[in-house]
């Protein structure tokens, strides 16, 4: 009991010191460094032009019209969660359908037919897999260069522009492999569409 009484002030002191160091000083220092060195990333990687915010370059946005590039299937649920006012809160996540199940197989087959219908000039070209499946997050903003090129003819026709111009936009919005060897090349769909609209 005596030992407990002797150790208690020290324990309280350690608790206060580490709470200040880890909870305030460390957090403040990391936040300050991030704001100075990487201000855009620290504030959400928002694409802002002329004072207007068009979205986050790290989150997918759904496009379904023929004049824009389509990204990955977005797995969004607005029926499960609500905020304190009862308004629907968007939730995104991976699909819970098993790759071995007929339901997913049927769903993918439908999506393949839809992609072929909207891209008739690519009839003999296999539909890239990411155009008919969703990502683990359900909000992936990127597709492969192959998936982007699959849509070039449709986008060019719908916008009345040369295919070479669409390809040039795709190349400008393509991120190379990390350090040239890790990962794979990706195309940011939102950036492509903003450039197609003449915004970016």
N, C-alpha and C positions, 0 to 999 in steps of 0.2 A: 504493500500500500504506500509505504514511504517512497519507494522507487518510482511508483506511478506518479506521485505528487511532484517529485523532482524532475521527471521526464516530461510532464505535461506542458510547462511553459516553453520548453525547447521545441516540442512537437508543434505547438501553436505558432511559435516564431518561424519554424521551417515552413509551415503551411502558408503563412502570410507572405514570407519572402518568395517562395516558389510561385504563389498565385500572382504576385506582382511581376516577377521576372517572366514567367511563361504565359500568363494571361494578358499582360499589358505591354511590357517592354518588347518581348519577342514578337508578339503579334503586330505591334505598331511598327517595329523595325522592318519586318517582312513586307508589310503593306506599303511603307514608305519607299522601300527599294523597288517594289513592283510598280508603283505609280511613277517613279522616276525613270526606271530602265525599260519597262514594258507597259506604258500607260494604256495603249489600245487594248492589249490582251487582258490587262488587269480589270478593265471596265467592260468586259464581255465581248470583245472582238466585233463590235457593232459597225456595220457599214453605214456611214453617215455622209451624205452629200448635200451641200447647200443647206445645212441645218435640219435636214429630214433624215430620219432613220429608216432604213429599208430592211433591216434584219441582221441577224448574227451570222457571220460566215462559218460558224461551227454547228449551226442547226439547219436542218433541211426545211424547205418550204415547198408546198405542194403546188405543182403546175399541171394543168390538164388540157390547156388549149394548144392548138397546133402550131402557133407561132413561137412558142417557148420550148426550152429544153425540159424534159421530164427527168426527175430524179428517182431515187429508190421509192418503193412502196412505203408509205408512212403508216405505221401501226399506232393509231391515235384513239384514245378512249375518252369521251367526255361525259360518260354516263355513270361512272363509278364513284367519282369524288366531287364534292361540292365545298365551297368556302363557307364562312360563317353566315353569309347572307343568302345561302342556298343556291348561289350561281354555280354552274358547271365549271370544274377545273380540268384543264387538259392533262391527260396522263399518256405518256408514250412508253413503249417497251417492246421487247421481242415477242414474236408470235409464240404461242404455246402449242402450236400444232406440230406433231411429230413428223419428221421426214419420211418415216415408214408408213404413214397413214394415207388413206385414199383421199381424205379431205384436202390435205395440202397439195397433193398431186393434181387433183381436179382444179383447185384454185389457181395453181401455177399454169395449168393448161389454158384456163380462161384468160389469164393475163397475157400469155404468149399470143393467143389469137387476137386480143385487143391491140397489142403492140404491132402485130402484122397488119391489122386493119388500118391503123393510123400511119403506118410506114410502108405503104404498098410497094414502093420502089426497092425495098430491101427484102422482098419476098423470099429470095433464095439464100439470104444471110441469116444464120442462127441468131436468135434474140439473146443478147448478153444476159447472164443470169441475174445481175443486180437490178435489172429493169423489171423483173417479175418476182423478186423476193425483197423482204424488208431486212434491215440490218439488226444487229443485237440491240441497239438503242431505240430503233424505230424512228430515228430522226437524223440519220446520216446525211450530211450535206454534199457528199461526193459520189461520183460514179467513175468508172474507168474510162480512159480515152476511147476504148472500143465501144462502150455504151453511148458515149457522146457522139462518136462518128456515125453510129447507127441511125441517129436522128437528123443528120445534116441535110439530107435531101428534103425531108418534110419541113424543117425550119426555114430553109432557103426559099422553098415554094411559097410558104405561108407569109413570109415577110417580103417577097419579091426582091430578093437579094442574091448575088452569086454565091454558089456553094463555097468558093474559095474564101469569101469574106467570113462566112460562118466558121469555117475551119480555122481561120486566123484568130477569131475570137476564142475558140476552144483552146488553141495553143497558148494564148495569153493567160488563160485561166487554169492552166495545167500546172500542178505542183509536182516537181521532180521527186525521185526517191530521196529519202533522208541520207545525206552524205553520199548520195549517188549509188548506194548499194542496199540500203535497208528499206523494206516496205515495197510499195509499188506506186506508179504514177497515178494521180487522181485529178479529176476535173471538178471544180466547185460550181455546182449548178446555179446557185443564186447569182454569182458573179457573171456567169455567161448570160443569164437572162437580163441582168441589169445593163450589160453591154449591148445586147440585142435591142433593148428599149432606148439606147442612147443616153442612159443615165450615168453609167460608170465610165 
